[in-house]
Amino acid sequence: RRPAQEQRRVNVDFPLWMIQSLDREARRLGVTRQSIIKVWIAERLERKVS
């Protein structure tokens, strides 16, 4: 995580099945959909850099 980084809002369109899956996983973990998306993207990007 890079807390000092500037943030920018983006809009992304997802298919309904993907939103439903994200929402189920977010509920299971007790977090928001946005949190799931941010963590998963960050993990993927860090793996790519490593």
N, C-alpha and C positions, 0 to 999 in steps of 0.2 A: 504494500500500500504506500502511496505517496501523498501524504496529507497536505503538503504545502503546494501542491499543484493546482493551477487554475482549473475550474470546472466549466464545462459548456454543455448546454442542453441540446440533445439531438432527438429526432423523432424517427422511430423505426417501425415498420409494419411487419407484423408476424401473422402467420396463419392461425386460425382459431384453435386448432389442435395443439399448437405450440403454447399459446397463451394458457389454455386449460392445463397443460402439463406443468408449466411454470407455476401457476397458481396452486396446484396440488402440492408441488414440492415446497413452495413457500409456506403453505399452511402447515405442512408436516414439520418443517424446521422452525416455525414460529417467526418468520421474517417476511419482509415485503417482496413482491415480485421484482421490484427494482434492485433490491439487495442481491437476490439470486443472480440476476443478469449481470450485475457489476462484478460479483465475485467470480462467476464462471468465466467471463471474458478476461478478467485480470489473470486468473489461473492459466488460461490458454495462452495468453500473450507472454507470461513469464516462462512457460515451458518452451515457447518458440525462441525466446532470447537465450535460454540456457543451452 
